[in-house]
């Protein structure tokens, strides 16, 4: 069986959050393979812990992808502050792979940022790393690639639990485990009234649904008090966000001047998108073009704006409207890095102080023990592309690793597998429930 087939059959997808099927990247021929170990979301340390504890598997997975894609060079992106993890990786890499040490800034894990930091190549607007001869994978994805060579499918997710829990930690959890069970495995919340940020504060989601299942793209869970400023802010509906923006935006341009994509040379101008809230529908159609190249990192909303407004959310609406209308903004000028880019990078510590997270920082050491759920809910779409189609029936026995959802021929996607031994309890078009 080929490397591509093994990766596909194992259901490997981007573990950093995007969930792009990895076997598709393995089909490309590129010059450079990059490992993304930047991990710049506040409080989360899953990539640090997996690099520290599983460096041989990660480097092996990277070498497999380099050989498969005929890449002559590899770059391993990691923050310089993560010295122990960097040492673990550096002890395993060969001469074709170099370390790219990153500063402790946010964001540093964006593909556009990482490719530029390692290679000085700038992707075209709307481009992907392949356009400049590269592919990028999260470090956990490389770990899963290495396991796929031994025919081990993705049935577990490496996650970090941080914030107000009794035992902040990082561990593998069976896919389909609930947030509630994950928090219990970390000693439970240390307060009674709390909310959870799933996969990050800036690019993740706020949830109060603790029955939500772990997926292949879950990055971690951060527990904060319900009274925290961020919980109140993120819990507002979009109408309230727009109303506040319409009444208070004074067009100071800070959101644009500190935008990482703008500083890389892409025509993202959140302050102009915010103008759309102050004008008619025709004005909205005119200004939302400057949202198209936004990466939704959230820096403009949670750091740059002195009025505490929602430019990222406005950009998200602008992108959605343009997609609905079938229009796309074509940047008139070539991509050129802003001359003061380095001087406008945002230190992570400064960001954490601004949004009142600094006092929640804690180590999250690796715990070899996993949660032991009696019941799991496996989502059939845990990736970019088409949802998997169920291939099991209610009442059927399954073993851990059995494929329970497959991708139709010719469609983009990745199969899903049972994460426990048990019996199929429920089958729908969107998920499968398995009980021990």
N, C-alpha and C positions, 0 to 999 in steps of 0.2 A: 504494500500500500504506500502511496506517495506521501510526502510531507503535507501537501495541501489537503489530501483526503483525510489524513490523521487529524489535522487541525480542525477541519470541518466536522468530522464525526464526533470530536470531543466537545463541540459546541463552544469553541473559544471565541470570545468577543472582547472588545476593548474594556478593560477592567477599571479604567480611570474615570468612567462616567458616561462616555459617548455610546459605547456598546456597538461599535462598527465591527462586523464580522471579520475576524483576523485572517481567515483563509483567502479572502479577496486581496488583502495586502500582500499575502505570500505569493500571489500570482504575478506580481509586478517584477520588473527588472529595474534596479535603482543603483545609484552610486553609494548612497549612505543610509545606514540604519541608525536611528536615534532611540535611546531608552529615556523615557520620561520619568525621572524620580524626583522632580522638583517639589511637588506637594506643598503648595503655598496657601491652602485653606487654613485659617486659624484653628488651632486646637487639635486638628487631626494629624495623626502620625502613622497611619497604616503603611505608607510606602517606606518610611524610615525603618519600621520594624520588620517588614518583609525583606528589605535589602540586608538588614543586619543579621537576620536569622536564616535566610535562604539565598544567599549570594551565589552559590554554585549553580543552583537551578536557574536563577535569573540570567546569569551570564551564559549558561548553556542554551537557554531559549533564544537569547540574542544572537548567539553564534549560528544557531539553526536557521534563524530568519535571514541572517547575512548570507549564509551559503545558498539558501533557497532563492533569494532575490539577486544573487550574484554581486552583492555589494562589496566594494573593496575597502570600505571604511565604516567604522562605527563610533558614535559619540555617546557617552553616558552622562546625561544631565542630572546633576545632584547639587543641592545647596552646600556651600563650603562649610556651613555651621554643623552639618551632620557628619562629623569627622569619623565616628565609629562605623557608620554604614558605608561611608566612602572608602574607608580602609578595607572593609570586608569585600567590597566589589573590586577594588584595585588589586587585591591579592589574587583575584581569579581571572582578570582580563588578559588578553594577549596583545601582541603588538599592533593588531589592526583596530583595536578599540582604544579610544582616548577618553579621559575624564574631561567633562566640561563643568567647571565649578561655577555655580550661580550665586549671586548675592541674595541676601534674605529680604527680597522684595515681593510685593504682590502687584500683578500676577507674574509668575515666572514659569508656570507650567503650561500656559497657552501655547499651542503648536507654533503659531507665528513667532512668538517670543523665543521659544526654544530653538527652532530652526535657525533663526537669525543669530542667537547667542553662540551656537555651535559652529555654524558654517558661514555666517555673514551673508547668507542668501535670503532674499525677500520674496515671498510668494506673491503671485499676482492677486489683485482683488478677486475675491470669491474663490481663490485657488486652494489647493491642498498641497501637502508636502511633496507628493509625487510630481507636481509641476516643476519642482526644482531638484528633482533627482533623489528625493528622500522618502522614507516612511518613518513614522513615529509610533511607538507603542509604550504604554504604561508598563512599569516594571512587573506588576502582577500579571499582566498579559504574557510577558516572556516566561514567567514561572509556569503559567498554564500551557504554553507552547511546549515547554520541556516535558511536562507530564503527559501531554497528548502523544508524544513519541512512544510512551509506554502504554498507550491506549487507555489512559485515565481521563474520563470526561470531567467537565466543570460541574461539580455538584456542591462545592463549598465556596464561600466568599470570605476573603480576608477583610475584616472590618475593625474599625477603631471606635471605642465608646469613651466619650470624654464629657467634661463638664461636671455637673452635680450628681455623680454616681459614687457609690462607696468604694469601688475598685476600678478606677480608670484603667483600661487595658485594651489590648489588641488580640484578636483570635480569629480562627476560622469558624464560620457558622454555616450549617447546611442551608442551601438555597431553599427558601420557603419558610424559614423560621420567622416568627413574628418579632416586631420591635420589642414587645413586652418581654418575650423570652430572652432576647439579646440583652436587654437592660438587667434582667434578673441574673444573667450570667456574669454581669459586671458588678454584682453586689446589690443591685437595685438603686433607684434614685434616692438621694440623700435628703430630699425634701418631698412634701406631699403634693403641692400644686406646681406642676412643671409642664413644659412643652419640649418638643424634640425637633431639632433641625437635622434633616436627613441628608447625608452626603455633603454637608458644609453649610456655613453661614451665608457666604456670598453667592455661591452658585447652586446651593441645594434648595430644599423645600422645608417649610415649617409644617409640622403635622401634629395633630392631637389624636390621630387614629393609630393606636399602638398595636392594632391587629394587622397592620400593613406588613407584607412579607419581604424578607431579604431577597434581592435579585442579584444577577451577575454584575450589575453596575453599581450596587450600593457601596458607598465609600466609608460610611461610618455614621454615628449618631451622637449628637451633642445635646445634653440635657441642660436647659436653662430654666430659671423660675418664670412662671407665667407673668410676673410683674416686670420682667426685664424689658428694657427699652426696645430691643430688637423684636421681641415677641409682639409687643403692641404695634410696632411699626409694620411688621410683615403680615400682621393679621388684618390689616385694613383691606377693604375691597377696592377694586381698580377705579371705581367711580370716585371714591374719596381721594385716592391718590391724584387723580386727574384734577379734581376740584381744587385741591390744595396747590397743585402746580400752577393752575390757571390764575389763582389769586396772588401767589407769592413769588413766582420766578421773576428776577430782576435782570436776567440776561448778563450775569457777571462773567460768563464763559469759563469758569473754573472747571466745570465738568468736561469741557472739551480740552482745555489746556493740560489736564492731567490724565486724559484718556490714553491708555497704553497703545491702542491701535492707532490713534491719531498721531502719537509720538513716533510710531514706526513708519508713518507716511501714508496711512490709509485715511480716506476722507470720511471720517466719522466725526460728526459735530452734534453732540447731544444738546447743546444749548439751542441750536436751531430746531431740533426736533421738539424741544419744549415750547417753542413758539407756536407749534401746531395746536397747543391747548388754548391759545389765546385768539385763534382765528376761526374762520368758517371752514366748512368741509373742503373748499377749494384750497385754502391755505394749508390744510392738513396734507392734502395730496402733494402740494409743492414741497413742503419741508421734510416730510418723512423719508425722503430719499437719503438723507444724511444718517439714517439709522441702519441702512442695509449692511454695512460692514462691521457693525457692533458685535462683539463676542460675548456680551452679557456677563462680563466679569463682576459687575456691581460696584466697581470702585467709585463711579460718579455719584451713585445714590448714597452709599454708606461712608464715603470719605470726602469727596471733593466739594459737594454742594454745601455752602455755608447756611442755606435755608432749610437743610434736611429734607429736600424734595425727592422726587422719584424719576430722574432722567433715564435710568436703565429701563424702568417699566414703560416709559414713554417710547423708548427705542424698540422694546419688544413689540409694542402695539404697531409701531411703524413698519417693522419687518413683516409682521403678520398681514398688515393691510396691503403692502406691496406684493406679497406672495399671492394674496387673494385676487388682486387686480392683474396679476401676471406681468408686473412691471419690475424692472431692475435698474438701479442707478449705476451708470457707467462712469467711473472716475476719470475725469478729463486729464489729470496730470499723472506722470509716472510716480511710482512709489519711491519715496526718498525719506530716509530717517531724519527726524527733526534734530537740528544741531544741539538742542539742549535736552535731549531725551534722558541722558544719564542723570542730569540734575533734577529731573522731575519724577524719578522713580519713588515709589512709596514704600518705606521700610515696614515690614510686617508688624514689628512691635508698636510702631506709631499708629498703624491702622487699628491694632487690637485695643490700644488705649482710647482711641477715638470712639470706638463702638462698645466700650466697656466690657471687654473680654479678657483683659490682661490678667486679672486676678483669678481667672478660671483655668489658667495654663497649668498642666501637670503632665508628668511622664505617663505613658500608656504601655507598659511592658507587655511583651508577648506572653500569652497564656496558652500552653499546649492543649489544655482541656477545651472541648467544644460544647456548646449547648446541645442538649439531647431532646429535641422536640418529639412529642408523640404524634404530631400531625403537622404536615407542611402543605403550603399552598404554592404551587409552582405556576408562575405566570408563563403564558405561551409566547409573549413578546417581551423579551428582555434584551432587545438589540434593535439597531436600525434595520429597517426593511420589513418584510412580511412576517406576520405571526406564524409560529409553528402550528401545524395541524396535528391534532391528537391522533395517536395510533394505539390507544388503549381503551378499554371499556370498564365501566363501573363494576366493581367486584373482582377484577383481575388482580392476581398477586404480582408484585414487582420487587426487584432488588435494587439496591443502591447502584447507580451507574447505568441502569436500563434506560434506553431512549424511549421517552413517552410522547415526544412531539417532534415531528419531522418537517423539513422545508420542501415545498413542492419544487419540482425541477424547473430551473430557469429563473427562480425568484431569489432575491437577496435575503439572507437570513442565516440563522444558526439553530440547530436542533437543541432541544432541552431534555434533561435526564432526571430520573428520580434521585433525590438526595438521601433517601432512607429506604430500608427494607419495610415493606408493608403491603397494603391493599388499596386499590383505587376506590376512593370513597365518593368522589364527585367529579364529573367531567363537564366543562362548558366550553364555549368558543374562545374564552379568554384565559382560563386557568384550569388546573387539575389539582384536586385535593387528595393527598395520600395519608392514610392512618397506619400506625404500627399495629 
